[in-house]
Amino acid sequence: METIDNWLSKNTFHHGEYWDLLKLVELKEQKGLSISLCIPTLNEEKTIGKEIIIFKSELMDRYPLIDEIAVIDSGSTDQTCEIAASFGADVYLSTDILASEGFKRGKGENLWKAIYQLKGDIICYVDADIKNIHPRFATGLVGPLIHRDEVQYVKAFYDRPLAFSQGIRPSGGGRVTEILVRPLFSLFFPELTALIQPLSGEYAVRREVLESIPFPIGYGVETSHIIDVYMKYGLEAFAQTDLDQRVHRNQSTLDLGKMSFGILQSFLNRMESYGMVDRLPEMANIFRQFQAEGNRYEQVLREIIEEERPPMIEIEAYRKKFSR
Amino acid sequence: MPDWTEHDSILRSVPQYRDKLKSMKERILADAVMLGEIPAPTFGEEPIVRFLKDRFTENALDAISTDEVGNAIGLLPGRTGNRSILVAAHVDKIWESGVDHTVTVTANRLKGPGVADNAMGVTALTALPNILESLGVKLDANLIFLGASRSMGRGDLEGLRFFLNHCQHPIHTGVCLEGVQLGRLSYSSLGMIRGEISIESQVGTDWESWSLSGAIPCMNWIIQQILSIETPEVPKTSIILGSVQAGTTYSSPPDHALLRFEVRSEEPGMVARIRGRIEEFVDQINAEHQTRAGIQIIARRRPGSIGFSHPLVKGTREVMARLGIQPTVAPSISELAALLDKDIPSLTLGITTGSNKHNFNESIEIEPMYAGFAQLVAVLQLIDKGICDGND
């Protein structure tokens, strides 16, 4: 699909393109933008301290790229909040924000309440469970928004295996992306398959977009966002940045099942709200996956046609043979 | 001669330095985390040296460079540049590249292999320019920051020695930094050799000779002989057996064994005498048995000291006293030895407290580091004001 190839070459970046922080800060100031970093948490005491230290030191104290670092917590029972506060993050309890709207438990709740609590024109969301945290996890995402006014929503993706024997390597997202989301997008929203990791928890978005879309509070928040932003602004509003490796704890297959259930709920909800349930579009039979060569990503298209045979009893030769 | 009014005023400022430095918490810790997470085995220091040079550039140092042995060097020019003080920390760690170098941060400490030895020591090199600026301290002397490569084990201080042999600026004084322990005050270096004894021994093929053949009994004999060497308590002398390797199974005698050892002494000549005895044991076993044993010395230091009463040591003890730090006087076998070899008055200081050094759960405390950096700034100021000059 030409749109996808064109978008991949124009709107897919590598974090290395934004290494010059002085230049990024200068451009941000020229454009009068303010940026908030939001870290949603629930019991992340092992990794939160390091994230705050690195972001605060590198992107606030040394280079004033980020105007506030906020942790929005859903009621951690460990030391998450104390540690985050001790390294200078603003720590909020999700229950305390916009109390008049009540409290629902889920990551999406924290992301939604961040829009109310934080001041930035851009909000950059970063998950708290990253073991190999580095400033690129924020610079790579806000970079395209600072440079390109038409970009609204920047997603992270992770690639660059340290050792790979051949030139071309398979690329893509995690298990839920490859097994559930990519097949669904291939069927119903083929252009969205251009996003290499639609479920990654790191993304930066402009306030005008965030304030105008609904937020599922559970696992479906990323999938739902992507569909809504796509329907409203089209593929051109998206960009994605390669942040190299992300090291985090692995989830069990049972947890992935729970996640998939939540995503499927949100996906069907979006189909319903766009009136697509009782008039399904013609289903595509091209499945879209990724491969990468160096820094160039391309889609690999596979035609998968699930043809069907009738019940055997309807076949005359069969009925004759068995006298049925 | 030093100006004693200024001397007093520096000492009086030290507690305020410690308190002011708390505002730099995240900047200092971010460097310690990043330096801790970059693998830097001896002879594999390029990535950490690259990081260090980038930080030197961000700190607007002059003369940023690496040399042919892979040191990272940067210069912070002083107001007059009347002398040059070397601030050195070894960048190499005992850990191989494949080891998980992840640093974990809790409210009170940093944990991970290499955070104490020597990520925190190297952090002083990256943090010091900002620390001096935030405290409003401007020195007359040039500060030369050296991230020393090839320091540990087989590196044998090659980085620092190369720098000292080729540096174009005469070095007036040296301060070596280790991540732990705060209070460390080393002003003397022990005489030391580190060596390896390897034994190749024929393994008997018959049932009778199995139990006594192979390299292990031979190595055992050598070890027994080494342990029988009497070492005096004064001057302090010790022989350390650090590692023995031999064999892989239960039932096959190995034909090869390796012993790593170190001999240290405060007395000049003592280490050489002990080395002579060990070499005799090796010759004896070759003569009496069918073995090929050999000894290889991989590192050596000459003993040296500036003395307990040197004004630099005295001034440092005064600084520590103002901060409530209990000094631990211990001779060094690390970077200090190369500096004392060149008759450069020098010290080794620790930055913070920590535990489990050289284990996977090596950790350092956050809070004491403010005192560690305050101590460093004050000692540099004392040197700058000429505390060593009477002894030049």
Interface residues (C-beta under 8 A of the other chain):
Chain A: E45 K46 T47 G49 K50 I52 I53 I54 K56 S57 E58 D61 R62 Q79 E82 I83 S86 F87 G88 K131 N132 V247
Chain B: K25 E26 R27 L29 A30 D31 V33 M34 E37 E58 T102 V103 T104 V105 T106 A107
